[in-house]
């Protein structure tokens, strides 16, 4: 049994039935991570001593017959935006170099309660702001499908780890596409849940509700199991979303029924060129859905490009709100500094107007798309970008604009609070290499069950492969 090739639920089952031990699973993933992490830029740091001590604890629990944890013994690293007590926490920034967290983020405890073993902190760009993962003084996160190309961001390290067999599942977060973008670039499943379904926990300040936590995984069932672990936690949350009638795992195991699917390949948030492979991917999945009995028609663009600027205002104010001393500013990346300058230049009235504009956009998205059970788009406008292709330190405004052209659909779901999932249903030959091309399915607010059911149906009917779980990427 090749332990690093097992998905999360298969790993838990192997441990539960005595086919392997938690220590053996953890050691296999730590060994592979130590060998390959720098090549794909997966980890900001590994935590082998913590991981093996935790693995021994879980093995002891298994020996006592305590095997009910849904992710029993599953290695699950945490993104380096989130603190883990006693572990280095740098958020991809030179400003935080040497920082050691004093407390666990709540999500760390929720994953531990589910039986997982933390093997390290995955790489992220500075404060998770760009859609590529090129942290200062560390290897860029790369997709194992082509090591010249980016794993995306900001959960790029997490995606690189899961796609390369360094972990069967990994924590990520998504404020403008940061789970779905790397899922597309690395050939993985990545779900952004509805606003308020997954709590931000007690350590984080509430914000405009753009971001949420989740996982990168290799199967729909693993993503559903993780959502069951994370959904509905926290007390007195600013935003709330409905919980499933039974469980998300159940939803991923049942037929979705006949759905009305809208297809959109026109960019929404920016005037962008869309690569033919991305258009082909969306229509190939549309054809598959039609063969499965669903009704497929074209979906309208819900709003004009210029109205997306509300996201930019909220994003830049969020960057400006990161508590840093004045002497830290020169150490920040040019993009971060530029975003903070834009945020500080945004007046209270302008911020209130942006928040109101987002509410109007949410209504317009509902008016345009609520007749559809699912809206299908490419995840990205282009195949995985070359490392450094989007980044422009000399002109951070151009950098930000390039990111919007690369991701002209993902942030619609962060603005509207609706759920969306990227699936690795397509590949294409680009510059002599076969690359993953993600396709995104979006749903109505709170309807994760529908998205998971139809995603699992597509997984069974079309399927995907993960070629780098045993073989090394080249």
Residue pairs with C-beta under 8 A, 6 or more apart in sequence:
1 14
1 19
1 20
2 469
2 470
3 11
3 14
3 20
3 24
3 25
3 28
3 29
4 28
4 29
4 32
4 165
4 166
4 469
4 470
5 165
5 469
5 470
6 14
6 168
7 168
7 169
7 217
7 218
7 219
7 221
7 222
8 71
8 74
8 76
8 168
8 169
8 217
8 219
8 222
8 225
8 226
9 71
9 219
9 221
9 222
9 225
10 168
11 25
11 73
11 74
11 75
11 168
12 69
12 70
12 71
12 72
12 73
12 74
12 115
14 20
14 25
15 21
15 22
15 25
15 58
15 62
15 67
15 72
15 73
16 62
16 67
16 72
21 55
21 59
21 62
21 73
22 55
22 56
22 58
22 59
22 62
22 72
22 73
22 117
23 52
23 55
23 56
23 59
25 55
25 73
25 74
25 75
25 117
26 51
26 52
26 54
26 55
26 73
26 75
26 117
26 119
27 52
27 55
29 75
29 119
29 165
29 166
29 167
29 168
30 46
30 48
30 51
30 52
30 119
32 164
32 165
32 166
33 42
33 43
33 46
33 119
33 120
33 161
33 166
33 167
34 46
34 48
36 42
36 164
36 166
36 472
36 473
37 43
37 46
37 161
37 166
38 139
39 139
39 142
39 147
39 472
39 473
40 139
40 141
40 142
40 143
40 144
40 147
40 151
40 160
40 161
40 163
40 164
40 166
40 473
41 123
41 133
41 138
41 139
41 140
41 141
41 142
41 151
41 156
41 157
41 160
42 122
42 123
42 141
42 157
42 158
42 160
42 161
42 164
42 166
43 77
43 120
43 121
43 122
43 123
43 157
43 161
43 166
44 80
44 88
44 90
44 92
44 120
44 121
44 122
44 123
44 124
44 135
44 138
44 157
45 80
45 87
45 88
45 120
45 121
46 119
46 120
47 84
47 87
47 118
47 119
47 120
47 121
48 119
50 86
50 87
50 118
51 75
51 117
51 118
51 119
51 120
54 112
54 117
54 118
55 73
55 117
58 69
58 72
58 73
58 115
58 117
59 73
61 67
62 72
62 73
69 113
69 114
69 115
70 114
70 115
70 225
70 228
70 229
71 111
71 114
71 115
71 116
71 169
71 225
71 226
71 229
72 115
73 115
73 116
73 117
74 115
74 116
74 117
74 168
74 169
75 116
75 117
75 118
75 119
75 167
75 168
75 169
76 111
76 116
76 117
76 118
76 119
76 167
76 168
76 169
76 170
76 171
76 215
77 118
77 119
77 120
77 121
77 122
77 158
77 161
77 167
77 170
77 171
78 84
78 105
78 107
78 108
78 111
78 118
78 120
78 121
78 122
78 171
79 121
79 122
79 124
79 128
79 154
79 155
79 157
79 158
79 170
79 171
79 172
79 173
80 89
80 90
80 91
80 92
80 121
80 122
80 123
80 124
80 157
81 91
81 92
81 124
81 127
81 128
81 154
81 173
82 89
82 105
82 107
82 108
82 171
82 173
82 213
83 89
83 101
83 102
83 103
83 104
83 105
83 108
83 203
84 101
84 104
84 105
84 108
84 118
84 121
85 101
85 102
85 103
85 104
85 108
86 100
86 101
87 100
87 101
87 121
88 98
88 99
88 100
88 101
88 121
89 96
89 99
89 100
89 101
89 121
90 96
90 97
90 98
90 99
91 124
91 126
91 127
91 128
92 123
92 124
92 125
92 126
92 127
92 128
92 133
92 135
92 136
92 138
92 154
93 126
93 127
93 135
93 136
93 331
93 332
93 333
93 336
94 136
94 137
94 331
94 332
95 324
95 328
95 331
95 332
97 137
103 203
105 201
105 203
105 204
106 199
106 200
106 201
106 202
106 203
106 233
106 234
107 171
107 201
107 213
107 230
108 118
110 229
110 230
110 233
111 118
111 171
111 229
112 118
113 229
114 229
116 169
119 166
119 167
122 155
122 157
122 158
122 160
122 161
122 170
122 171
123 133
123 135
123 138
123 139
123 141
123 156
123 157
123 160
124 133
124 135
124 153
124 154
124 155
124 156
124 157
125 132
125 133
125 134
125 135
125 153
125 154
125 156
126 135
126 136
126 332
126 333
126 335
126 336
127 319
127 322
127 336
128 153
128 154
128 173
128 175
128 178
129 154
129 315
129 319
129 335
129 336
129 339
130 153
130 154
130 335
130 390
130 391
130 399
130 403
131 152
131 153
131 154
131 176
131 177
131 178
131 181
131 390
131 403
131 406
131 407
132 140
132 141
132 150
132 152
132 153
132 156
132 385
132 387
132 390
132 391
132 403
133 140
133 141
133 150
133 151
133 152
133 153
133 154
133 155
133 156
133 157
133 160
133 182
134 140
134 141
134 150
134 387
134 388
134 391
136 333
140 150
140 387
140 388
141 150
141 151
141 152
141 153
141 156
141 157
141 159
141 160
141 182
142 148
142 149
142 150
142 151
142 160
142 387
143 149
143 150
143 151
143 152
143 159
143 160
143 163
143 185
143 186
143 187
143 384
143 435
143 436
144 160
144 163
144 164
144 186
144 468
144 473
145 163
145 186
145 187
145 384
145 433
145 434
145 435
145 436
145 467
145 468
145 473
146 384
146 433
146 435
147 473
147 474
148 386
148 387
149 185
149 383
149 384
149 385
149 386
149 387
149 435
150 156
150 185
150 384
150 385
150 386
150 387
150 389
150 390
151 157
151 159
151 160
151 163
151 182
151 185
151 186
151 384
152 159
152 181
152 182
152 183
152 184
152 185
152 186
152 384
153 178
153 181
153 182
154 173
154 175
154 178
155 170
155 172
155 173
155 174
155 178
155 179
155 182
155 190
155 216
156 182
156 185
158 167
158 170
158 171
158 172
158 182
158 215
158 216
159 170
159 172
159 182
159 183
159 185
159 186
159 188
159 190
159 216
160 166
160 182
160 186
161 167
161 170
161 216
162 168
162 169
162 170
162 186
162 188
162 216
162 217
162 218
163 186
163 187
163 188
163 218
163 466
163 468
164 468
164 469
164 473
165 466
165 468
165 469
165 470
168 217
168 218
168 222
169 215
169 216
169 217
169 218
169 222
169 226
170 215
170 216
171 213
171 214
171 215
172 178
172 179
172 182
172 190
172 213
172 214
172 215
172 216
173 179
173 211
173 212
173 213
173 214
174 180
174 190
174 192
174 211
174 212
174 213
174 214
174 414
175 210
175 211
175 212
175 315
175 318
175 414
176 210
176 311
176 315
176 407
176 410
176 411
176 414
177 192
177 379
177 407
177 410
177 411
177 414
178 211
179 190
179 191
179 192
179 214
179 215
179 216
179 422
180 190
180 191
180 192
180 379
180 410
180 420
180 421
180 422
180 438
180 440
181 379
181 380
181 407
181 410
181 422
182 188
182 190
182 216
183 189
183 190
183 216
183 379
183 422
183 424
183 438
184 190
184 379
184 380
184 384
184 422
184 424
184 436
184 437
184 438
184 440
185 380
185 384
185 385
185 436
185 438
186 216
186 384
186 436
187 424
187 427
187 436
187 438
187 464
187 465
187 466
188 216
188 217
188 218
188 422
188 424
189 216
189 217
189 218
189 219
189 220
189 222
189 223
189 421
189 422
189 423
189 424
189 455
190 214
190 215
190 216
190 217
190 223
190 421
190 422
190 438
191 214
191 215
191 223
191 227
191 419
191 420
191 421
191 422
191 448
191 451
191 452
192 212
192 214
192 413
192 414
192 419
192 420
192 421
193 212
193 214
193 227
193 230
193 231
193 241
193 419
193 448
194 241
194 417
194 418
194 419
194 445
194 446
194 447
194 448
195 209
195 212
195 239
195 241
195 417
195 445
196 209
196 237
196 238
196 239
196 240
196 241
196 417
197 212
197 227
197 231
197 232
197 241
197 243
197 419
197 446
197 448
198 212
198 213
198 214
198 227
198 230
198 231
198 233
199 232
199 233
199 234
199 237
200 206
200 211
200 212
200 213
200 234
200 237
201 233
201 234
202 234
205 321
206 238
207 318
207 321
208 314
208 318
208 355
208 358
209 238
209 239
209 417
210 311
210 314
210 315
210 318
210 411
210 414
210 415
211 414
213 230
214 223
214 226
214 227
214 230
215 222
215 223
215 226
217 223
217 226
218 466
219 459
220 252
220 423
220 452
220 455
220 456
220 459
221 249
221 252
221 253
221 456
223 252
223 421
223 452
224 247
224 248
224 249
224 251
224 252
224 452
224 456
225 248
225 249
227 248
227 448
227 452
228 247
228 248
228 249
231 243
231 244
231 248
232 243
239 417
241 445
241 446
242 446
244 250
244 251
244 448
244 449
245 449
248 448
248 449
248 452
251 448
251 449
251 450
251 452
251 453
252 452
252 453
252 455
252 456
253 456
254 453
255 453
255 457
256 450
256 453
256 454
256 457
258 293
258 294
258 295
259 289
259 294
259 295
259 373
259 374
259 450
259 454
260 294
260 295
260 297
260 371
260 372
260 373
260 374
261 286
261 289
261 294
261 295
261 296
261 297
261 372
261 373
261 374
261 375
261 376
262 297
262 298
262 299
262 300
262 369
262 371
262 372
262 374
262 375
262 376
263 282
263 283
263 286
263 296
263 297
263 298
263 299
263 375
263 376
263 377
264 298
264 299
264 300
264 301
264 375
264 376
264 377
264 409
265 274
265 278
265 279
265 282
265 283
265 377
265 378
266 301
267 274
267 305
267 381
267 405
267 408
267 409
268 301
268 302
268 303
268 305
268 308
268 408
268 409
268 412
269 305
269 308
269 311
269 404
269 407
269 408
269 409
269 411
269 412
270 305
270 308
270 401
270 404
270 405
270 408
271 305
271 405
272 381
272 404
272 405
272 406
272 408
273 381
273 382
273 405
274 378
274 381
274 382
274 408
275 381
275 382
275 383
277 383
277 426
277 428
277 430
277 435
277 437
278 378
278 379
278 380
278 381
278 382
278 383
278 437
279 378
280 426
280 428
280 437
281 378
281 425
281 426
281 428
281 437
281 438
281 439
282 376
282 377
282 378
282 439
284 425
284 426
285 376
285 423
285 425
285 426
285 439
285 458
285 462
286 296
286 376
288 425
288 458
288 461
288 462
289 296
289 376
289 454
289 458
290 296
291 461
292 457
292 458
292 461
294 454
299 368
299 369
299 372
299 375
299 376
300 368
301 368
302 361
302 364
302 365
302 367
302 368
302 369
302 412
303 361
303 364
303 365
303 368
307 357
307 361
308 361
308 404
308 411
308 415
309 354
309 357
310 353
310 354
310 355
310 357
310 358
310 361
310 415
311 358
311 411
311 414
311 415
312 342
312 400
313 346
313 350
313 351
313 354
314 351
314 354
314 355
314 358
315 339
316 339
316 340
316 342
316 343
316 346
317 343
317 346
317 351
318 343
319 336
319 339
319 340
319 342
319 343
320 339
320 340
320 341
320 342
320 343
320 344
320 346
321 343
322 340
324 332
329 337
329 340
332 340
333 393
334 393
334 394
334 396
334 399
335 391
335 393
335 396
335 399
335 400
337 396
338 396
338 397
338 400
339 396
339 400
346 354
358 415
361 415
361 416
362 415
362 416
362 417
365 412
365 415
365 416
365 418
366 416
366 444
366 445
369 375
369 442
369 444
370 444
373 443
373 444
373 447
373 450
373 454
374 441
374 442
374 443
374 450
374 451
374 454
375 441
375 442
375 443
376 439
376 440
376 441
376 442
377 409
377 439
377 440
377 442
378 409
378 437
378 438
378 439
378 440
379 409
379 410
379 422
379 437
379 438
379 439
379 440
380 406
380 407
380 410
380 438
381 405
381 406
381 407
381 408
382 406
383 428
383 430
383 435
383 437
384 435
384 436
385 406
390 399
390 402
390 403
390 406
391 399
392 398
392 399
392 402
393 399
409 440
410 420
410 440
412 418
412 442
413 419
413 420
413 442
416 445
417 445
418 442
418 443
418 444
418 445
419 442
419 443
419 445
419 446
419 447
419 448
419 451
420 440
420 441
420 442
420 443
420 451
421 440
421 441
421 442
421 451
421 452
421 455
422 438
422 439
422 440
423 438
423 439
423 440
423 441
423 455
423 458
423 459
423 464
424 436
424 437
424 438
424 464
425 438
425 439
425 458
425 462
425 464
426 436
426 437
426 438
426 439
427 434
427 435
427 436
427 437
428 434
428 435
428 437
429 435
436 464
441 451
441 454
441 455
442 451
443 450
443 451
444 450
